[in-house]
Amino acid sequence: MAGVMVLGLVAGGCSITTTVRPERPQLRISNGTTLAVTLTVNGEKVAESKPGGPQPRIDVATLPPLPWDVEARSPSGRLLTSMHVDPGQVEITTDATGVTAASGPFGRVDLSCGRLTIWAGEMQPSGPAPIDSQGSPGDCAP
């Protein structure tokens, strides 16, 4: 599943005072599966996320300029999820009361062995799992 995330709360009636669009937004992965997952940007490997391990640190200064085509692949090279990141697409806003909201692209897949999420920006996307997102037998084969 690919989409655009919108996180945070904005109090009614408050004007937004700050909007930041990072030139090179953070690139993150959360791997709740039993698979080792390779993350690529524009076809080049940038990180590997081991099952149950900490999120890898991705040095965005070493990445090419936006736009990015980001893919998460299984050990055999099977595409698990992907997203596209355009310049200005990742946005962080803070209103006059200090409430922060973030939006940006993400990719998510629910396999029978867990959830895999990739996103651009500071905050991990949240929300309910898609309907019928239990995965299917064999979807966790490398």
N, CA, C and O of each residue as an XYZ file, in Angstrom:
568
protein
N       0.844     -1.171      0.000
C       0.000      0.000      0.000
C       0.888      1.231      0.000
O       1.779      1.351      0.840
N       0.664      2.115     -0.899
C       1.393      3.377     -0.918
C       0.393      4.480     -0.670
O      -0.782      4.343     -1.010
N       0.832      5.548     -0.095
C      -0.094      6.619      0.183
C       0.642      7.842      0.672
O       1.868      7.925      0.608
N      -0.128      8.782      1.160
C       0.412      9.985      1.758
C      -0.097     10.037      3.175
O      -1.293      9.878      3.421
N       0.819     10.262      4.120
C       0.425     10.289      5.515
C       0.139     11.709      5.951
O       0.732     12.660      5.443
N      -0.770     11.845      6.892
C      -1.028     13.103      7.557
C      -1.114     12.767      9.028
O      -2.007     12.033      9.450
N      -0.190     13.300      9.812
C      -0.109     12.986     11.224
C      -0.219     14.249     12.043
O       0.126     15.337     11.581
N      -0.706     14.100     13.269
C      -0.756     15.215     14.192
C      -2.150     15.785     14.264
O      -3.052     15.369     13.537
N      -2.311     16.735     15.145
C      -3.590     17.388     15.348
C      -3.401     18.879     15.158
O      -2.382     19.440     15.561
N      -4.361     19.505     14.557
C      -4.331     20.948     14.418
C      -5.562     21.477     15.125
O      -6.687     21.124     14.771
N      -5.354     22.319     16.121
C      -6.467     22.862     16.897
C      -7.282     23.796     16.014
O      -6.728     24.592     15.256
N      -8.610     23.689     16.120
C      -9.494     24.520     15.324
C      -9.289     25.992     15.620
O      -9.165     26.388     16.779
N      -9.253     26.798     14.583
C      -9.150     28.230     14.745
C      -7.732     28.756     14.890
O      -7.537     29.971     14.869
N      -6.746     27.901     15.034
C      -5.361     28.360     15.188
C      -4.698     28.411     13.817
O      -4.831     27.485     13.017
N      -4.001     29.477     13.562
C      -3.307     29.560     12.283
C      -1.964     28.856     12.379
O      -1.334     28.838     13.436
N      -1.538     28.284     11.280
C      -0.249     27.610     11.227
C       0.821     28.679     11.064
O       0.745     29.527     10.175
N       1.826     28.622     11.944
C       2.836     29.667     11.921
C       4.116     29.257     11.213
O       4.853     30.114     10.727
N       4.392     27.960     11.147
C       5.640     27.509     10.547
C       5.383     26.319      9.637
O       4.704     25.369     10.027
N       5.918     26.368      8.435
C       5.875     25.224      7.533
C       7.287     24.975      7.030
O       7.955     25.879      6.528
N       7.730     23.731      7.173
C       9.066     23.346      6.737
C       8.931     22.255      5.687
O       8.214     21.275      5.889
N       9.617     22.426      4.575
C       9.696     21.411      3.525
C      11.175     21.073      3.339
O      11.878     21.758      2.597
N      11.652     20.018      4.012
C      13.078     19.705      3.933
C      13.529     19.393      2.508
O      12.831     18.713      1.755
N      14.702     19.902      2.155
C      15.260     19.634      0.827
C      15.565     18.149      0.663
O      15.369     17.582     -0.411
N      16.046     17.524      1.740
C      16.326     16.082      1.769
C      15.665     15.519      3.020
O      16.286     15.474      4.082
N      14.417     15.092      2.904
C      13.723     14.569      4.090
C      14.343     13.261      4.572
O      14.997     12.545      3.813
N      14.123     12.971      5.837
C      14.566     11.696      6.386
C      13.882     10.561      5.635
O      12.751     10.701      5.169
N      14.576      9.448      5.524
C      14.038      8.243      4.899
C      14.091      7.159      5.958
O      15.153      6.887      6.518
N      12.948      6.535      6.239
C      12.860      5.595      7.357
C      12.201      4.293      6.931
O      11.488      4.224      5.930
N      12.471      3.246      7.743
C      11.865      1.931      7.538
C      11.564      1.325      8.897
O      12.359      1.442      9.830
N      10.418      0.682      9.003
C      10.055     -0.098     10.183
C       9.732     -1.503      9.695
O       8.764     -1.712      8.964
N      10.553     -2.462     10.107
C      10.428     -3.832      9.617
C       9.926     -4.737     10.738
O      10.697     -5.159     11.599
N       8.647     -5.027     10.719
C       8.058     -5.942     11.695
C       7.866     -7.335     11.129
O       7.067     -8.110     11.656
N       8.583     -7.667     10.067
C       8.456     -8.974      9.420
C       9.599     -9.889      9.858
O      10.458     -9.495     10.647
N       9.595    -11.099      9.340
C      10.688    -12.043      9.591
C      11.718    -12.020      8.463
O      12.617    -12.860      8.427
N      11.592    -11.068      7.548
C      12.476    -10.964      6.386
C      13.552     -9.898      6.580
O      13.308     -8.876      7.222
N      14.726    -10.134      6.032
C      15.713     -9.067      5.873
C      15.256     -8.263      4.654
O      15.016     -8.832      3.590
N      15.138     -6.955      4.807
C      14.595     -6.110      3.748
C      15.669     -5.133      3.274
O      16.328     -4.479      4.082
N      15.836     -5.044      1.962
C      16.772     -4.092      1.362
C      15.989     -2.887      0.870
O      14.977     -3.027      0.183
N      16.470     -1.697      1.232
C      15.847     -0.451      0.812
C      16.716      0.179     -0.270
O      17.923      0.344     -0.091
N      16.090      0.531     -1.401
C      16.823      1.173     -2.492
C      16.216      2.533     -2.809
O      15.020      2.757     -2.622
N      17.062      3.431     -3.290
C      16.626      4.739     -3.777
C      17.141      4.875     -5.200
O      18.346      4.810     -5.445
N      16.233      5.060     -6.119
C      16.571      5.177     -7.547
C      17.460      4.022     -7.997
O      18.392      4.204     -8.780
N      17.151      2.822     -7.483
C      17.841      1.608     -7.890
C      19.114      1.284     -7.133
O      19.701      0.226     -7.361
N      19.564      2.159     -6.237
C      20.802      1.939     -5.478
C      20.478      1.550     -4.038
O      19.631      2.173     -3.398
N      21.153      0.519     -3.529
C      20.940      0.077     -2.151
C      21.399      1.163     -1.179
O      22.507      1.687     -1.295
N      20.526      1.494     -0.211
C      20.880      2.500      0.792
C      20.851      1.942      2.210
O      21.453      2.524      3.113
N      20.157      0.815      2.421
C      20.085      0.253      3.773
C      19.554     -1.164      3.721
O      18.903     -1.576      2.760
N      19.853     -1.902      4.787
C      19.242     -3.211      4.999
C      18.636     -3.206      6.391
O      19.265     -2.775      7.357
N      17.414     -3.689      6.478
C      16.706     -3.768      7.750
C      16.515     -5.229      8.109
O      15.817     -5.969      7.416
N      17.141     -5.629      9.194
C      17.040     -7.021      9.634
C      15.770     -7.205     10.452
O      15.313     -6.268     11.106
N      15.196     -8.409     10.423
C      13.971     -8.644     11.189
C      14.219     -8.456     12.681
O      15.201     -8.959     13.228
N      13.321     -7.726     13.329
C      13.418     -7.516     14.765
C      14.544     -6.603     15.193
O      14.716     -6.364     16.388
N      15.311     -6.088     14.259
C      16.443     -5.228     14.597
C      16.037     -3.769     14.661
O      14.898     -3.419     14.352
N      16.975     -2.915     15.064
C      16.683     -1.480     15.087
C      16.575     -0.938     13.660
O      17.084     -1.539     12.714
N      15.911      0.194     13.527
C      15.811      0.834     12.220
C      17.202      1.282     11.785
O      17.929      1.882     12.577
N      17.581      1.003     10.547
C      18.897      1.459     10.087
C      18.929      2.980      9.961
O      17.912      3.606      9.663
N      20.080      3.556     10.185
C      20.292      4.991      9.977
C      20.637      5.209      8.509
O      21.557      4.586      7.978
N      19.903      6.081      7.871
C      20.139      6.371      6.461
C      20.645      7.806      6.366
O      19.939      8.742      6.741
N      21.850      7.976      5.873
C      22.444      9.299      5.729
C      21.908      9.921      4.443
O      22.386      9.613      3.351
N      20.913     10.797      4.579
C      20.274     11.365      3.388
C      21.213     12.284      2.613
O      20.952     12.590      1.450
N      22.295     12.727      3.237
C      23.265     13.563      2.524
C      23.959     12.779      1.415
O      24.482     13.368      0.469
N      23.965     11.449      1.528
C      24.604     10.616      0.503
C      23.639     10.225     -0.614
O      24.050      9.614     -1.600
N      22.370     10.569     -0.467
C      21.366     10.210     -1.477
C      21.360     11.229     -2.611
O      21.778     12.372     -2.426
N      20.885     10.812     -3.785
C      20.781     11.770     -4.893
C      19.711     12.813     -4.580
O      18.899     12.618     -3.676
N      19.707     13.914     -5.321
C      18.642     14.904     -5.134
C      17.277     14.281     -5.445
O      17.182     13.314     -6.202
N      16.232     14.844     -4.856
C      14.872     14.408     -5.172
C      14.597     14.691     -6.643
O      15.179     15.622     -7.200
N      13.736     13.924     -7.281
C      12.809     12.921     -6.739
C      13.488     11.580     -6.473
O      14.519     11.249     -7.060
N      12.866     10.815     -5.559
C      13.337      9.480     -5.213
C      12.261      8.453     -5.533
O      11.082      8.664     -5.246
N      12.671      7.352     -6.122
C      11.843      6.153     -6.215
C      12.417      5.187     -5.191
O      13.535      4.697     -5.347
N      11.653      4.919     -4.153
C      12.120      4.116     -3.024
C      11.425      2.762     -3.072
O      10.206      2.683     -3.227
N      12.213      1.696     -2.936
C      11.664      0.339     -2.955
C      12.197     -0.447     -1.774
O      13.347     -0.285     -1.364
N      11.335     -1.309     -1.231
C      11.722     -2.269     -0.197
C      11.584     -3.652     -0.815
O      10.524     -4.020     -1.321
N      12.686     -4.418     -0.764
C      12.714     -5.719     -1.433
C      13.131     -6.824     -0.477
O      13.885     -6.605      0.471
N      12.615     -8.028     -0.756
C      12.959     -9.228      0.010
C      14.363     -9.689     -0.380
O      14.939     -9.161     -1.331
N      14.927    -10.677      0.346
C      16.265    -11.179     -0.006
C      16.373    -11.698     -1.449
O      17.449    -11.637     -2.044
N      15.281    -12.203     -2.009
C      15.323    -12.699     -3.393
C      15.121    -11.583     -4.417
O      15.204    -11.822     -5.622
N      14.853    -10.358     -3.938
C      14.640     -9.232     -4.840
C      13.181     -8.927     -5.116
O      12.876     -8.020     -5.890
N      12.268     -9.673     -4.492
C      10.835     -9.438     -4.699
C      10.430     -8.088     -4.108
O      10.776     -7.778     -2.968
N       9.700     -7.287     -4.882
C       9.227     -5.989     -4.417
C       8.151     -6.190     -3.360
O       7.154     -6.874     -3.596
N       8.361     -5.584     -2.184
C       7.390     -5.688     -1.096
C       6.499     -4.454     -1.035
O       5.279     -4.577     -0.919
N       7.091     -3.270     -1.111
C       6.341     -2.016     -1.155
C       7.252     -0.941     -1.727
O       8.470     -1.112     -1.788
N       6.654      0.165     -2.145
C       7.435      1.245     -2.742
C       6.728      2.571     -2.530
O       5.572      2.619     -2.110
N       7.446      3.646     -2.830
C       6.864      4.993     -2.778
C       7.701      5.910     -3.660
O       8.842      5.597     -3.997
N       7.128      7.026     -4.022
C       7.816      8.050     -4.808
C       7.830      9.328     -3.975
O       6.808      9.708     -3.404
N       8.982      9.992     -3.904
C       9.121     11.217     -3.116
C       9.527     12.353     -4.049
O      10.592     12.313     -4.665
N       8.669     13.364     -4.146
C       8.940     14.536     -4.976
C       9.448     15.696     -4.126
O       9.193     15.730     -2.922
N      10.162     16.649     -4.729
C      10.579     17.841     -3.986
C       9.359     18.562     -3.409
O       8.349     18.729     -4.092
N       9.460     18.987     -2.151
C       8.381     19.725     -1.501
C       7.232     18.875     -1.006
O       6.292     19.402     -0.411
N       7.282     17.574     -1.235
C       6.166     16.705     -0.856
C       6.110     16.433      0.646
O       5.026     16.240      1.197
N       7.261     16.416      1.311
C       7.297     16.199      2.753
C       7.173     17.554      3.430
O       7.917     18.486      3.126
N       6.218     17.649      4.354
C       5.920     18.929      4.978
C       5.704     18.745      6.475
O       5.027     17.812      6.906
N       6.291     19.648      7.264
C       6.098     19.658      8.709
C       5.576     21.039      9.070
O       6.191     22.046      8.719
N       4.446     21.096      9.770
C       3.868     22.379     10.159
C       3.695     22.422     11.671
O       3.412     21.411     12.315
N       3.869     23.604     12.212
C       3.663     23.833     13.641
C       2.764     25.050     13.775
O       3.043     26.102     13.199
N       1.665     24.907     14.549
C       0.747     26.031     14.709
C       1.169     26.900     15.893
O       2.160     26.618     16.566
N       0.410     27.944     16.132
C       0.742     28.917     17.168
C       0.763     28.310     18.567
O       1.402     28.861     19.463
N       0.077     27.187     18.772
C       0.058     26.549     20.097
C       1.146     25.495     20.245
O       1.271     24.884     21.306
N       1.934     25.274     19.199
C       3.014     24.291     19.264
C       2.637     22.906     18.780
O       3.460     21.992     18.837
N       1.419     22.727     18.308
C       0.990     21.431     17.787
C       1.640     21.213     16.421
O       1.598     22.087     15.555
N       2.238     20.039     16.243
C       2.955     19.727     15.011
C       2.205     18.678     14.200
O       1.665     17.719     14.751
N       2.180     18.869     12.904
C       1.594     17.901     11.973
C       2.615     17.659     10.865
O       3.394     18.546     10.518
N       2.597     16.454     10.320
C       3.522     16.116      9.240
C       2.774     15.379      8.148
O       1.819     14.650      8.415
N       3.216     15.575      6.914
C       2.641     14.826      5.803
C       3.757     14.467      4.837
O       4.761     15.171      4.725
N       3.557     13.360      4.146
C       4.540     12.903      3.182
C       4.182     11.519      2.690
O       3.239     10.906      3.189
N       4.919     11.023      1.722
C       4.611      9.717      1.139
C       5.059      8.571      2.041
O       5.976      8.709      2.850
N       4.385      7.441      1.876
C       4.794      6.225      2.570
C       4.341      5.014      1.781
O       3.465      5.101      0.920
N       4.954      3.884      2.092
C       4.547      2.600      1.533
C       4.396      1.623      2.682
O       5.202      1.624      3.612
N       3.376      0.795      2.623
C       3.149     -0.167      3.703
C       2.583     -1.440      3.114
O       1.778     -1.418      2.183
N       3.029     -2.564      3.688
C       2.474     -3.855      3.303
C       2.325     -4.688      4.568
O       3.207     -4.702      5.428
N       1.210     -5.374      4.667
C       0.961     -6.300      5.763
C       1.084     -7.709      5.217
O       0.265     -8.154      4.413
N       2.125     -8.408      5.667
C       2.368     -9.789      5.263
C       1.915    -10.717      6.378
O       1.609    -10.265      7.481
N       1.873    -12.001      6.096
C       1.476    -12.959      7.127
C       2.489    -13.006      8.269
O       2.165    -13.492      9.353
N       3.709    -12.512      8.048
C       4.754    -12.514      9.086
C       4.998    -11.127      9.676
O       5.982    -10.933     10.389
N       4.128    -10.161      9.396
C       4.265     -8.842     10.007
C       4.116     -7.705      9.020
O       3.912     -7.911      7.824
N       4.224     -6.490      9.557
C       4.040     -5.268      8.772
C       5.386     -4.633      8.436
O       6.307     -4.612      9.253
N       5.472     -4.115      7.207
C       6.633     -3.368      6.740
C       6.150     -1.986      6.311
O       5.209     -1.866      5.526
N       6.803     -0.937      6.835
C       6.442      0.432      6.483
C       7.702      1.198      6.109
O       8.717      1.108      6.799
N       7.637      1.946      5.021
C       8.695      2.880      4.645
C       8.052      4.255      4.529
O       6.895      4.368      4.125
N       8.803      5.309      4.883
C       8.234      6.646      4.796
C       9.332      7.687      4.680
O      10.488      7.451      5.031
N       8.931      8.851      4.172
C       9.809     10.014      4.099
C       9.291     11.028      5.104
O       8.105     11.358      5.110
N      10.184     11.523      5.954
C       9.800     12.485      6.980
C      10.186     12.009      8.362
O      10.795     10.953      8.531
N       9.819     12.809      9.347
C      10.219     12.542     10.726
C       9.302     11.566     11.452
O       9.773     10.764     12.259
N       8.001     11.621     11.178
C       7.028     10.852     11.951
C       6.562      9.617     11.203
O       6.232      9.683     10.019
N       6.536      8.483     11.906
C       6.059      7.243     11.290
C       4.553      7.327     11.075
O       3.826      7.759     11.969
N       4.075      6.921      9.897
C       2.633      6.917      9.656
C       1.935      5.988     10.639
O       2.490      4.976     11.068
N       0.724      6.349     10.980
C      -0.056      5.498     11.874
C      -1.463      5.387     11.312
O      -1.797      5.996     10.296
N      -2.264      4.609     11.984
C      -3.631      4.414     11.539
C      -3.951      2.946     11.462
O      -3.071      2.098     11.605
N      -5.204      2.647     11.238
C      -5.617      1.240     11.203
C      -5.051      0.511      9.994
O      -4.759      1.106      8.957
N      -4.910     -0.781     10.161
C      -4.478     -1.623      9.045
C      -5.575     -1.662      7.988
O      -6.758     -1.585      8.319
N      -5.195     -1.780      6.734
C      -6.203     -1.908      5.684
C      -7.058     -3.157      5.899
O      -6.606     -4.127      6.507
N      -8.280     -3.130      5.404
C      -9.170     -4.288      5.487
C      -8.516     -5.454      4.758
O      -7.897     -5.272      3.709
N      -8.659     -6.656      5.322
C      -8.075     -7.870      4.745
C      -6.564     -7.735      4.571
O      -6.024     -8.033      3.506
N      -5.887     -7.281      5.629
C      -4.446     -7.046      5.527
C      -3.626     -8.116      6.234
O      -2.506     -7.847      6.670
N      -4.158     -9.303      6.351
C      -3.471    -10.365      7.080
C      -2.361    -11.023      6.283
O      -1.634    -11.853      6.828
N      -2.210    -10.688      5.043
C      -1.235    -11.359      4.196
C      -1.807    -12.675      3.703
O      -2.975    -12.987      3.937
N      -0.980    -13.436      3.025
C      -1.429    -14.728      2.511
C      -0.314    -15.748      2.676
O       0.856    -15.373      2.749
N      -0.653    -17.023      2.736
C       0.378    -18.051      2.908
C       1.450    -17.936      1.823
O       1.144    -17.775      0.642
N       2.698    -18.019      2.246
C       3.810    -17.956      1.310
C       4.323    -16.563      1.016
O       5.348    -16.416      0.351
N       3.624    -15.514      1.505
C       4.062    -14.158      1.182
C       5.325    -13.731      1.934
O       5.886    -12.671      1.655
N       5.770    -14.554      2.885
C       6.997    -14.235      3.626
C       8.189    -15.069      3.175
O       9.226    -15.084      3.837
N       8.042    -15.756      2.060
C       9.188    -16.474      1.497
C      10.208    -15.435      1.051
O       9.839    -14.379      0.536
N      11.486    -15.732      1.246
C      12.507    -14.748      0.879
C      12.418    -14.365     -0.577
O      13.206    -13.545     -1.050
